[in-house]
Amino acid sequence: MSNQNNGQTLTSLEKLNSGQVRHDWTLAEVEAIYNQPFNDLLFAAQNIHRQHFNPNQVQTSTLLSIKTGACPEDCAYCPQSGHYNTGLSKEQLMAVEEVISKAQQAKKNGATRFCMGAAWRSPREKDLDVVLEMVRQVKDMGLETCVTLGMLTDEQAQKLAEAGLDYYNHNLDTSPEYYQQIITTRTYKNRLDTLQNVRDAGINVCSGGIIGMGEETNDRYGLLQQLANMPEHPQSVPINMLVAVEGTPLGDVEKLDSIEFVRMIATARIMMPQSYVRLSAGREDMNEETQTLCYLAGANSIFYGEKLLTTANPEAEADMLLFKRLGIEPERRDMDSEELADETPKVEEQQPAKPLFYDATKTH
């Protein structure tokens, strides 16, 4: 009887690990994938990854905070919230010329996507007009464009699409059940509605979440279920490990076990086989071995540079050195051979890392 049950379980897992694109996942199925033996989980995730992507390429993005601090939302993890005293100074929206200068530096250092984040509940029209010009000019440089501006109306999403925006980031953060423990100033439905407005405008969706916020494992299953059961899988799925910031309600949360984080990456890869899975915030606290396991588990996108909005990130040079050791190359898109040669970052052991980010925590 035991062998028969084992056979049935294996058959069930083989179906779940098949890499079929689905939008009807159950929590029980997510749990089964997540909790299978670690070696089996990584093997399944890597097999699926190879069906859709070059396993030795990673997409590299640069993230710039174009407006920092004093956000009216009360996200319990966020040092930019005006509800908490984290020592972060308020900054005004950056000038277009300054943003373009940072984008040019990011492209020179090898980024293929330039992401701009503003600490807003939702953009005011006069501010959106400035962001639209940023999007147009960054797009004209040959970089993919991404912004995260909070909640969007359908009209705002359409304006961003017309400006040439490639991706809009709006994370779900956690499961619907745990959400109220993290955020009370906007609802889960608010987030889903913004993502629908983005999809309706024809913009690629970048949406994921944060783990290590004190949630139960069931909440991780619930987050992945919500993402994978969207009408269309997010084209980019950032998986963040909480960066605990003193002064926020989650400032003293116990650090997440790294194996649990790798399981999350692998499960996301299996459930959303054609999406880019981004190894995102928290990499500063990960050793090279953990990051390597994440790449093996199907992570194929990173934020590349010294800061993720207001928190630390591994230096660009360190990323390139690890890539070199692993035989990984930054993914290249729509570049001719001459431009590719010009844009490829040179990796030298003794050279200091070049800053890719404007440090919005410093005054002008």
C-alpha positions in Angstrom: 0.0 0.0 0.0 2.9 2.3 0.9 4.6 1.8 -2.5 1.3 2.4 -4.3 0.7 5.7 -2.4 4.3 6.7 -3.1 3.6 6.0 -6.8 0.5 8.1 -6.8 2.3 11.0 -5.1 5.1 10.8 -7.6 2.7 10.8 -10.5 0.9 13.8 -9.0 4.2 15.7 -8.4 5.3 14.9 -12.0 2.1 16.6 -13.2 2.6 19.6 -11.0 6.3 19.9 -12.1 5.5 19.6 -15.8 5.8 23.4 -16.5 2.3 23.6 -17.9 1.0 27.2 -18.0 -2.0 27.3 -15.7 -4.2 29.8 -14.0 -6.1 27.5 -11.6 -3.6 26.5 -9.0 -4.9 25.3 -5.6 -3.1 26.0 -2.3 -2.7 22.2 -1.8 -0.8 22.1 -5.2 1.4 25.0 -4.3 2.2 23.3 -1.0 3.1 20.0 -2.7 5.5 21.7 -5.0 7.1 23.9 -2.3 7.6 21.0 0.1 8.9 18.3 -2.1 12.5 17.1 -1.4 14.9 20.0 -2.1 16.9 18.3 -4.7 13.8 17.3 -6.6 12.4 20.8 -6.4 15.6 22.4 -7.9 15.8 19.7 -10.5 12.2 20.3 -11.7 12.7 24.1 -11.6 15.9 24.0 -13.6 14.4 21.7 -16.2 11.5 24.1 -16.7 13.8 27.1 -16.7 15.8 25.5 -19.6 12.6 25.0 -21.7 12.1 28.8 -21.8 15.3 30.6 -21.1 19.1 30.4 -21.6 20.1 29.0 -18.2 23.4 31.0 -18.3 21.9 34.4 -18.8 20.5 36.8 -16.3 18.5 40.0 -17.1 20.0 43.0 -15.3 18.0 46.1 -14.2 19.0 49.3 -12.5 16.6 50.8 -10.0 16.6 54.5 -9.2 14.5 56.3 -6.6 13.2 59.4 -8.4 11.2 60.6 -5.4 12.0 59.4 -1.9 10.3 59.5 1.5 7.1 60.8 3.1 4.9 58.2 1.5 1.3 58.3 3.0 1.0 54.5 2.9 1.8 52.5 6.1 3.5 49.4 4.6 5.1 47.9 7.7 8.4 47.0 5.9 9.0 50.4 4.2 11.5 53.0 5.4 9.9 55.5 3.0 6.6 55.5 4.9 5.7 58.8 6.5 4.2 56.9 9.4 7.7 55.8 10.7 10.8 57.5 11.9 13.7 55.7 10.0 16.0 58.7 9.6 15.2 58.9 5.9 14.9 62.5 4.6 12.2 63.5 2.2 13.3 64.3 -1.4 11.5 66.0 -4.1 10.9 64.5 -7.6 14.2 64.4 -9.4 14.7 66.5 -12.5 14.4 64.8 -15.9 18.0 65.7 -16.8 19.4 64.1 -13.6 17.4 60.9 -14.2 18.7 60.6 -17.8 22.2 61.0 -16.6 21.8 58.1 -14.2 20.1 56.0 -17.0 23.1 56.7 -19.3 25.5 55.5 -16.6 23.3 52.4 -15.9 23.4 51.5 -19.6 27.2 52.0 -19.8 27.6 49.6 -16.8 25.5 46.9 -18.5 21.9 47.3 -17.4 19.2 46.6 -20.0 16.3 47.9 -18.1 16.0 51.1 -16.1 13.4 51.2 -13.3 12.2 54.4 -11.7 10.4 54.3 -8.3 8.5 57.1 -6.6 7.2 57.0 -3.0 3.6 57.9 -3.8 0.2 56.5 -3.0 -0.7 57.4 -6.6 0.8 60.0 -8.9 -0.6 63.5 -9.2 -1.2 64.6 -12.8 1.6 67.2 -12.8 4.1 64.7 -11.5 2.9 62.1 -13.9 3.7 64.4 -16.8 7.3 64.7 -15.6 7.6 60.9 -15.3 6.1 60.4 -18.8 9.0 62.6 -20.2 11.5 60.5 -18.2 10.0 57.3 -19.8 10.2 58.7 -23.3 13.8 59.8 -23.0 15.0 56.6 -21.3 13.2 54.6 -24.0 14.9 56.6 -26.7 18.3 55.5 -25.2 17.5 51.9 -26.1 16.8 50.8 -22.5 13.7 49.0 -21.4 11.6 51.2 -19.1 9.9 50.3 -15.8 8.2 52.5 -13.2 6.6 52.0 -9.8 4.4 54.9 -8.8 1.7 53.4 -6.6 -1.9 53.0 -7.7 -2.9 53.9 -11.2 -6.2 54.7 -12.9 -6.9 53.2 -16.3 -6.3 56.7 -17.8 -2.9 57.0 -16.2 -1.9 53.5 -17.3 -2.9 54.4 -20.9 -0.7 57.6 -20.8 2.2 55.5 -19.6 1.7 53.0 -22.4 1.6 55.8 -25.0 4.9 57.2 -23.6 6.5 53.8 -24.3 6.6 52.2 -20.9 7.6 48.6 -21.0 6.9 47.4 -17.4 4.9 48.6 -14.4 5.9 47.3 -11.0 3.2 46.9 -8.4 3.8 44.1 -5.9 1.1 42.1 -4.1 3.6 41.8 -1.2 1.9 38.8 0.6 -1.2 36.7 0.7 -4.7 38.2 0.9 -5.0 36.7 4.4 -1.8 38.3 5.8 -2.1 41.5 3.9 -3.9 43.5 6.7 -1.1 42.7 9.1 1.3 44.6 6.7 -0.7 47.4 5.1 -4.0 49.1 6.2 -4.0 52.2 3.9 -4.9 50.4 0.7 -6.7 47.1 0.1 -5.6 44.0 -1.8 -8.3 44.8 -4.3 -6.7 48.2 -4.9 -3.5 46.4 -5.9 -5.3 43.9 -8.2 -7.2 46.7 -9.8 -4.0 48.6 -10.7 -2.5 45.5 -12.2 -5.6 45.0 -14.3 -5.4 48.6 -15.5 -1.8 48.0 -16.5 -2.6 44.8 -18.4 -5.5 46.5 -20.1 -3.1 49.3 -21.3 -0.8 46.7 -22.9 2.0 47.2 -20.4 4.0 44.3 -19.1 3.3 43.5 -15.4 6.1 43.3 -12.8 4.6 41.9 -9.6 5.8 39.7 -6.8 6.1 39.9 -3.1 8.2 39.9 0.1 8.9 37.0 2.3 10.3 37.0 5.8 7.8 39.5 7.2 6.6 37.1 10.0 4.1 35.4 7.7 3.2 31.7 7.9 4.3 29.4 5.1 0.7 29.2 4.0 0.9 32.9 3.2 3.8 32.2 0.8 1.7 29.6 -0.9 -1.1 32.2 -1.1 1.1 34.9 -2.6 2.3 32.5 -5.4 -1.3 31.3 -6.0 -2.5 34.9 -6.5 0.3 35.7 -8.9 0.0 32.5 -10.9 -3.8 32.6 -11.1 -3.9 36.1 -12.7 -5.4 36.2 -16.2 -1.9 36.5 -17.5 1.2 35.6 -15.5 3.3 38.7 -14.6 6.1 39.0 -17.1 8.4 39.7 -14.2 8.1 38.3 -10.7 10.4 39.9 -8.1 10.8 37.8 -5.0 12.1 39.9 -2.2 13.6 38.9 1.2 12.7 41.4 3.9 15.3 44.0 4.6 14.5 44.8 8.2 14.9 48.5 8.8 15.1 50.0 12.3 12.1 52.2 13.0 9.6 50.2 10.9 7.2 47.8 12.6 9.2 44.9 11.1 12.6 46.2 12.1 13.2 43.3 14.5 11.7 40.4 12.6 13.8 37.3 12.7 15.8 36.7 9.6 14.4 34.2 7.1 16.1 30.8 6.5 17.8 31.0 3.2 16.6 27.5 2.1 13.0 28.7 2.4 13.9 31.6 0.1 15.3 29.3 -2.5 12.2 27.1 -2.3 10.2 30.2 -3.0 12.2 31.0 -6.1 12.0 27.5 -7.4 8.2 27.2 -6.8 7.7 30.5 -8.6 9.7 29.2 -11.6 7.6 26.0 -11.8 4.3 27.8 -11.5 5.1 30.7 -13.8 7.5 29.0 -16.3 7.6 31.8 -18.9 8.0 34.7 -16.4 11.3 36.3 -15.4 11.8 35.5 -11.8 13.8 38.3 -10.1 16.2 37.7 -7.3 15.4 41.1 -5.7 15.8 42.9 -2.3 17.7 41.1 0.4 20.7 40.0 -1.8 23.0 42.1 0.3 22.5 39.6 3.2 22.9 36.6 1.0 26.2 34.8 0.6 27.4 33.7 -2.9 26.2 30.2 -2.3 22.6 31.2 -1.6 22.6 33.5 -4.7 24.0 30.6 -6.7 21.2 28.3 -5.5 18.7 30.9 -6.5 20.1 31.0 -10.1 20.0 27.2 -10.1 16.3 27.4 -8.9 15.3 29.5 -11.9 16.0 33.1 -10.9 17.1 35.0 -14.1 16.7 38.6 -13.3 18.4 40.9 -10.7 18.6 44.5 -9.7 22.1 45.4 -10.5 23.8 48.2 -8.5 24.4 49.6 -5.1 20.9 50.6 -3.9 17.4 49.3 -4.2 15.5 52.5 -3.6 16.8 53.1 -0.1 18.4 49.7 1.0 21.7 48.2 0.2 22.4 45.8 -2.7 25.5 43.9 -3.7 27.9 46.1 -5.7 27.8 45.8 -9.4 31.4 44.6 -9.6 30.7 41.8 -7.1 27.8 40.7 -9.3 29.9 40.5 -12.4 32.7 38.6 -10.6 30.2 36.0 -9.4 28.7 35.8 -12.9 32.2 35.2 -14.2 32.8 32.4 -11.8 29.4 30.8 -12.6 29.7 31.2 -16.4 26.7 33.5 -16.4 26.3 36.5 -18.8 24.0 39.5 -18.5 21.2 39.0 -21.0 21.4 41.3 -24.1 18.5 42.5 -26.1 18.4 44.2 -29.5 22.0 45.2 -29.6 24.3 44.9 -32.6 27.8 43.5 -32.1 29.5 46.9 -31.9 27.1 48.2 -29.3 27.3 45.0 -27.3 31.1 45.3 -27.1 30.8 48.9 -25.9 28.2 48.1 -23.3 29.8 44.9 -21.8 31.1 45.8 -18.3 34.8 45.0 -17.8 35.4 42.8 -14.8 38.7 43.4 -13.0 39.5 42.3 -9.5 41.1 45.5 -8.3 38.8 48.1 -9.8 36.2 49.7 -7.4 32.6 49.4 -8.2 31.1 52.3 -10.1 27.9 53.8 -8.6 24.8 53.0 -10.6 22.3 54.7 -8.3 21.6 58.2 -7.2 21.7 58.0 -3.4 18.4 59.7 -2.6 19.1 59.5 1.1 21.7 62.2 0.6 21.0 65.8 0.1 21.7 67.5 -3.3 
